[in-house]
Amino acid sequence: MDFGFENAESGFSDFDAELESFAIRKIRKFDRMFMVGRGGSVDTMPFVANGIVYFGDANGYVFATKMDGEMLWKFKTDDRIFGSFPFVSDGKLFIGSYDYYLYCLDALTGKMHWRFRTGDKVFGAPNEAEGRIYFGSTDGYVYSLDSNNGNEKWRFKTGEMIGSCPAVWKGKVYVGSHDSNLYCLDAETGKELWRFRTGGEIMNGRPFTIEKGILYFGSFDNFLYAIDAETGKEIWRFRTGEYGNSGIPVIHKKTIYFVPRDGILYALTMEGKEIWRYKLSGISTWQKPQISHNGMYLISEDGYLYLIGFDGSELMRRRINKLIVPPTLYGNIVFIGSWDCNLYAYDLDGNELWRMPTSTKDEAFFPPPNDSFRLEITKETHVDDSISEDKYKSKKKGETVSLSDYNFRSDYATTSEYKQKSDYNTNFVIFEGILGTEELPWISVSRDSNHPILTSN
């Protein structure tokens, strides 16, 4: 297979596609989280402590800013910060990076106290209790460290990677894994006390909700669960929409509010019965409703900030930009990080107070939210037709040109989407909009001026 890599910066001198057989399989929806590119985009839910706002960006920077938007300090890690929301306790800030490290920084100065290396990306957010820091890694381990010096106390191996923020309650640590289990561990020793099996991956950006001995959490099997936090016995489950659950349920005045990834806000009784639902304009990956005196602040990934009343009425909607993580409500200010490389502050009526730019104005690449497919080429045969580089250069985005039985597109062709294993066994990750079937009717080959990719149509 020859993709003509003579000058990737200026374009290709040839493009010969030689295909005979290939197979398509649906990949896990959360895989898009690990294909994010570098850039100034914000994918951490801001954390506010002692009048300071903390957040990170996809360039690997951690920021601290005053309540008026004046930056106090920034700290650079060696890779992207994505999914690991910051946590502050006792003057120390804890945050993970794709560089395999969990960092402990001075919350006032940004100076590094220590860092701890894991076996893979630190994707889930950390949590702290009683001088211990708890967090997971995509290496599949749950870690417990001394929060003062970073010394390891214990580690516990799950069956898959972890993108879940641990919850700590009455000497127990609760953490979800992509092996579909919720684990209950002894906080002191790391010994497994019990596990609860679901039908899908468990991933959450902030700790699970535990109230009156009941733990509430969602799974990618499209259920919201209520289980006994002492025994792990299921109390009830509620069926949500498609695309799984990675949000955090919030309880307010004996009502549970929860948003799955399909962007529907549910209001449930404490017994798990639906009261009402409200459909946001887009999907929502890590939703956690922020409760105010008259409603809840939420986001949708298509770029809207909402205020929804406790009766399900829409009280406010403001267009911002692409949003991945929910806002943080602190006093009378709503803080929210945007994919457009800014941290925003709004008043309770949705009026912008200020914005603070991050490390760069270049946005990070992020694949479309819901359905992804992987095309595996297993054998080659020559296609005699070819297409000239000049014809590609004259093509506008969205137009197609023909090469034998194949069509060409360039919608999502980026470096992170193309991975060549060998000349005779090549994997392509392809992204499309929401598709309703497991099988695709046909395949097209596509690329832009820099990167080739095979995509579905």
N, C-alpha and C positions, 0 to 999 in steps of 0.2 A: 504494500500500500504506500503510495507516494503522495504526500500532501504538499510537496514542493517547498520545504523549509529552507529556501535560499536566503531570504531576507525578511524575517518576521516583522521588522519595524516598518519596512516600506511596502510590504505586500508580498504576494506570491508570484513566482514566474510561471508556475504550472499548477494544475490541480487534477490529478488523475485518481479517480475513485475506482477501486477494484473490489467489488462485493459479490458474493454468491449466496451465503446464508448468514442469517443473524437471528437473534432471539431477543425478545423484550420481556422484562420483568419489572413489576412495580417496586420501587424502593421505599424505604421507610420515610414517612413524611418529615420526621425530625432531622433527617440527613441534611436538609437545607441549612440547618444551623451551623454546620461545619464547613460550608462552602462560601461563607461570607468573606468578602475581600477586605483589604485595609482601607482606611479612610477616616474622616472626622465624624462619622455618623455615631449617634448615641444609642446604645442598646443596654443601658443599665437604668433601672428604676432609681431615681435620686434618693439619697438617704440624708436626712437632716438631723443634726445633733448640735446642741449648744450654739444655735444661730449660724451654723455653717452647712452648706449644701455640698454633698460629695457625689461624684458620678464618674464614669469612664467612657472612653470612646474606642472605636474599632482600629485606631492607630496604636493602641496600647497605653494611652495616657490616662492617669487618674487625676481628677481635678477637685479642688476645694475652692468654693466661692462664698463670698458674704451674701447676706440676704438681699443686698441691693445690686448684685451682679458683678461686683468687683472681685477679680480672681485673687485668691490668697497664694496658692501654689499649684504646681502640677508635677507629676512624677511619671517617668517613662518606664514601662515594662518592655520586654523584648518581643512581644507579639500582641495580637488583638485581645481586647477585653470585650467579651461577648457572652452574655448570659449569666456571668458571675456578678450579681449586684453587690455593691459595697455594704459593709456592716461596721458600725462604730460602737465600741464599748470601752469604758474606762480610759478614754484618751487615745485609744488605738483604733486604726482603721484596718479592716481585713478585706482583701479582694483577691480574686483569682484571675489568671491570665492564660491565654493559649500557649504561653511559653513553658507550661507544665508547673508553674510555681504558684503557691499561695503566698501573698505578701502581707506583712504587718508593717504599717506606716504610722508615724506620729501624726495624730489627727490635726494638730495645730501647725506643724511645720512641713509635713510631707516627707520627713527624713525616714529612711528605712530602718526599722529595728531588726527585722530578720525576714528571711523567706525560706519556704520549705518546698522541696522538689518532689513531685509525684511522678507517676509513670506515663502520664498523658495530660491532655488539656484539663484545666480546671474550669469547668463550664457552669456547674451549679454554684449558687451563692452560699457563703459560709454563715454559720450561726455560732453564738457564744453563750456559755452558761457556767457559772461557778469556776471561773479561771480556765476553762477549757474551750478550745475552738473546734467546731465540728464542720466537716465539709466532705464532699465527694469529688471524684475525678472520673474522667472518661476511661481511666484504667480499670474501673470497676470497684475500686476500694472506697470505703468510708474511713476517714481519718479523724483521730482525736489528738490534738496537740496542746501543750502547755501554752496558753495565750501570752505569757510573759517572755518566753525565750524560743518558742517554736519546737521544743523537743517533743518527739512523738511519744504518745502514751499508748496507743494501740491503733491497729487498722483491722478492718473487717472486709472480706472479699465477697462481693455479690456476683451474680452470674452474667452481668453485662455492665455497660458503662452507666455512669450516674450523672444526671442533669437535674438533680433534685436538691433543694435546700433542706437540710435536716431541721426537724422540730424537736425541742427538748421539753420534757414535762415529767415532773416527779421522778427524777433519776433515770429516765429512759430517753433514748434517742430514736426518733422515727424518721426513716429515710426511704424514698422510693428508688427503684432501679429500672433500667430498661429491660430487665429480665422479667418484668410484669409483677414483681413482688414488692409489697410494702414491708419493711423490716422494722422490728422493734428490738433495740439493743440496750444492754445495760450501759449507762453512761460512764460508769467508772471503769469497767473492764472490757467493754466491746462484745461481750458474750451475747449471742442471739437468744432472745427470750421467746419470740414467735415471729411468724411471717404470715402475711395475708396475700393470697394469690388473686390477681385480677386477670382480665383477658387482654391486656395491652400494656404498653410502656407507661411508667409513671414519671412525670417531669413537672416540676413546679419552681417558680422563681423566688418565692418567699416561703417561710415555714407554713406547714399545714395548720388549719384552724382546729384548735382543741378547746372545747367548752363543756363544762360539767361532765368530764370524763368521756366525752364522745369526740372522736377524731373524724374530721370531714376532709375528703380529698377526691380528686378526679383522676381518671385513667384514660389512656388512649383507646380503651375499649368502648368509649362513649357513655360511661356511667359515672355519676357522682355517688360516692359511698359515704355512709355513716357507720363507723365501727366502734366497738368498745375499746378505749385506749388501754385498758388494763389487760384484756384477754385476747383482743383481735377478733372477737366474734362480730359478724355482720349484723347490723341493726336494720338497715334498709339500703336500697340503692335506687337511684333515679336515672332514667334513660334520657340522655341529651341528644343533640343533633350529631352530624357527621364531623369528621376530621379530628376527633379526639378531644381530650381535656388536658390543659396545662395551666389553667387559671386557679386562683385561690378563692374558695367560698368565704364570704363575709357575713357575719350574723349581726343584725341590728333589730332590736325590739322584737325578739322572737320570730324574726323572718330571716331566711337564708337567701342571700343574693349571690348568683354564680353566673359566670360567662364562659361557655366552652369556646373552642377555637373557631366555631362557625359564626360567632358574633351575635348570639342570642342571649340577652339578659333574662335569666329566670328568677322569679321570686317564689320561694317554696316555704311551706310550713316546716316546723321543726320535726315533723313526722315524714318529710319528704314528698309532700303533695304540692302540685303546682297551683299557685295562686294566679299569676299572670306571667306573660313574657313580652319582651320588647326586642325587635330586630334592629341591630345597628346596621349602618350602611356597608360595612365591610367585616372581614374576619378579624379575630383578635387572638394573638398567640399566648401572651402571659397576662391575662387580665386579673386585676384585683381591684374591685370597686373601692373608691375612696369616699367614705361617708362624711357628709357635711350636715348642717342643721336642717336642710330642706331636700336633700337628695344625694345622689351618688355621681362622682366624676369618673368617667370611663373614656376609653379611646377605641378607635377602629384603625386597622392598618392602612386604610386608604386616606388617613390624614385628618380625622375629625376628633375633637375633644367634645364630650357630651356632659351635660348635667341632666340626669334622669330622676324624676321624683319617685317617692316611695310607693306611689300608686301606678307607676309605669308610664307616666306622662313625660314627654320631652320638654324640659325647661330651657335648655340652651344647647346650641350646637355651633362650634367654631372651627373653621377650616385652618389647619396649621400646615402640615406637610405629612409625608409618610411617617407613621408612628408605629413602633414595634412594641414598646413596653408601656405599662400604665403610668399615670402621673402619681406624684406624691403630694398629699395635702398636708400643709403645715400652717397652723393658724388660719389666716385669711389669704394665703397664697397657694396657688397650684403650680408646682414645679413639674416640668415635663421635658424630657430629652427627645430631640427629633432626628430623623435620618438626614435632615438637611444641614447637619453639623452645627447645631445650636442647642443650648439649654435655654428654655423659655420659663418665664414667670408670668402668671396670670392672676388677676383678682378673681373673686368668686363669681363675678358676672361674665367672665371670659374675656376681659379686656387685658391686652398685653401690657405688662409693666416694664419688662426689659428682656433682652436676650443676650446670651454670652456665647461667642463663637468658640469652637473647640480647636484642635490642633491643625486642621486644614479644612478648606472648603470643598475638598474632593470627597464626594460621598462614597461609601463602601458599596460594593456590589452585594445584592441579596437576592437569591432566587425567588420566584413566585411562591405563594404560600401553601398551596394545598396538594396538588398532585405532581409527582415526579416519576419518571421512568428511566430505566437504564437499558441501553442497547448494547448487546455483546456481539461482536463480529468474530466468527469462528473460522471462516474460510474465505479465500479470495478467488476472484476470477476477473479477468481484464474487461473493462468497459472501453470500447474503442473511441466513443465520442469524447470530446474534450471541450473545454470552454476557456476562452482567453482571459488573461488578467484585465485587459482593457474593458471587456464587457462587464466584469465584476465591478471595476471602479466606477463605471457609469450607472450602476444600479442604485436606485434609491431604496431606503429601508422599507421593507414590506413588499417590494416587488420581487418577482421570482424569475429565474432564468432556467432553462432546461439543460440537463445532461442525461441523454438517453432516457431512462424511466425515472430519473430522480429530479427533484426540485430543490431549490436553494433558498434559504432564509438566513436572516442575521439578527433575529430578535434578541437572543440571549447568549450570543457567542462571546465568551470571555475565557481568560486563562484558567480560572477555577473550574470551568465546566468541561475542559478538555484534558483527558489524561491518557497518554499513549503507553501501553504496557509493552508491546512489541509490534513488529511489522505484521504479525499474523494472528494476534489476539489483542484486540483493542477495545477498551471500555469507553463509552461516552455517556456522561450524565446529561440528561435532557430535561428541559422544563417546559411545561405548557400551562394553560389555564385549567380551570376545573373541568375534568373529563369524567363522564358518567360510566364508562365501561372499563373493564380490566384489559381488553384487547384494543389495539389501534388498527384502523383499516389499512393504513399504508404508512411508509416511512419516507421522509425527505432528508437529503443531505444539505446542511447549511453551514455558512461561515460568514464572518465579516472580513475586513481587510487584514486582520491580524491573526485570528484564531479559528480553526475549523471545528465544527461540531455537527453531530447528527442529531436531529430533533424530530419529534412527532408532529403530525398535522392532523 
